[in-house]
């Protein structure tokens, strides 16, 4: 992640997550903007981040299928 065009966005996201852990705060709420920025960057550089984006998509499909079953 630190090798592509989204290094800065990834580092900002990583720092946000670490701070949330240290402060025992809600990572999703606290890091929403950093996560959105990272996702937008990865989408803009999809050629480099294809493996990560595919894994993310596979997880989304997995959870959607399981939610529909329940």
MARMI-646418 format. One record per residue (C-alpha): x, y, z; residue in one letter. Coordinates in Angstrom, 2 decimals, padded with zeros to 5 digits. Layout:
! residues N
X = X Y = Y Z = Z roke = a;
...
END
This chain:
! residues 70
X = 000.00 Y = 000.00 Z = 000.00 roke = x;
X = 002.83 Y = 002.40 Z = 000.71 roke = x;
X = 004.37 Y = 001.81 Z = -002.70 roke = x;
X = 001.62 Y = 003.15 Z = -004.94 roke = x;
X = 000.07 Y = 006.50 Z = -005.67 roke = x;
X = -001.99 Y = 006.36 Z = -002.48 roke = x;
X = 000.90 Y = 006.28 Z = -000.02 roke = x;
X = -000.11 Y = 009.55 Z = 001.66 roke = x;
X = -003.78 Y = 008.56 Z = 001.92 roke = x;
X = -002.83 Y = 005.16 Z = 003.32 roke = x;
X = -000.45 Y = 006.61 Z = 005.90 roke = x;
X = -003.13 Y = 009.09 Z = 007.01 roke = x;
X = -005.67 Y = 006.25 Z = 007.31 roke = x;
X = -003.18 Y = 004.05 Z = 009.19 roke = x;
X = -002.37 Y = 006.86 Z = 011.64 roke = x;
X = -006.08 Y = 007.51 Z = 012.20 roke = x;
X = -006.73 Y = 003.84 Z = 012.95 roke = x;
X = -003.81 Y = 003.68 Z = 015.36 roke = x;
X = -004.98 Y = 006.81 Z = 017.18 roke = x;
X = -008.49 Y = 005.39 Z = 017.44 roke = x;
X = -007.08 Y = 002.21 Z = 018.98 roke = x;
X = -004.93 Y = 004.12 Z = 021.44 roke = x;
X = -007.87 Y = 006.26 Z = 022.52 roke = x;
X = -010.37 Y = 003.38 Z = 022.45 roke = x;
X = -012.59 Y = 005.43 Z = 020.17 roke = x;
X = -014.85 Y = 004.28 Z = 017.36 roke = x;
X = -012.52 Y = 003.72 Z = 014.40 roke = x;
X = -015.33 Y = 003.70 Z = 011.84 roke = x;
X = -016.71 Y = 007.04 Z = 012.97 roke = x;
X = -013.35 Y = 008.67 Z = 013.66 roke = x;
X = -011.68 Y = 007.53 Z = 010.43 roke = x;
X = -014.63 Y = 007.81 Z = 008.04 roke = x;
X = -013.06 Y = 010.66 Z = 006.07 roke = x;
X = -009.61 Y = 009.05 Z = 005.94 roke = x;
X = -011.18 Y = 005.78 Z = 004.77 roke = x;
X = -013.21 Y = 007.57 Z = 002.07 roke = x;
X = -010.11 Y = 009.43 Z = 000.88 roke = x;
X = -008.14 Y = 006.20 Z = 000.67 roke = x;
X = -010.94 Y = 004.45 Z = -001.24 roke = x;
X = -011.24 Y = 007.34 Z = -003.72 roke = x;
X = -007.49 Y = 007.31 Z = -004.25 roke = x;
X = -007.41 Y = 003.55 Z = -004.77 roke = x;
X = -010.26 Y = 003.78 Z = -007.27 roke = x;
X = -008.36 Y = 006.53 Z = -009.12 roke = x;
X = -005.25 Y = 004.30 Z = -009.22 roke = x;
X = -007.13 Y = 001.06 Z = -009.80 roke = x;
X = -004.48 Y = -000.29 Z = -012.17 roke = x;
X = -002.01 Y = -000.49 Z = -009.27 roke = x;
X = -004.47 Y = -001.51 Z = -006.55 roke = x;
X = -006.40 Y = -004.20 Z = -008.48 roke = x;
X = -005.52 Y = -007.02 Z = -006.02 roke = x;
X = -006.69 Y = -005.01 Z = -003.01 roke = x;
X = -009.85 Y = -003.79 Z = -004.74 roke = x;
X = -010.72 Y = -007.33 Z = -005.84 roke = x;
X = -010.27 Y = -008.65 Z = -002.31 roke = x;
X = -012.48 Y = -005.87 Z = -000.97 roke = x;
X = -015.15 Y = -006.66 Z = -003.56 roke = x;
X = -015.01 Y = -010.38 Z = -002.72 roke = x;
X = -015.54 Y = -009.61 Z = 000.97 roke = x;
X = -018.49 Y = -007.37 Z = 000.18 roke = x;
X = -020.07 Y = -010.13 Z = -001.93 roke = x;
X = -019.46 Y = -012.70 Z = 000.79 roke = x;
X = -021.12 Y = -010.57 Z = 003.48 roke = x;
X = -024.03 Y = -009.62 Z = 001.22 roke = x;
X = -024.75 Y = -013.28 Z = 000.43 roke = x;
X = -024.60 Y = -014.22 Z = 004.10 roke = x;
X = -026.85 Y = -011.35 Z = 005.15 roke = x;
X = -029.47 Y = -012.39 Z = 002.61 roke = x;
X = -029.49 Y = -015.94 Z = 003.99 roke = x;
X = -030.22 Y = -014.74 Z = 007.51 roke = x;
END
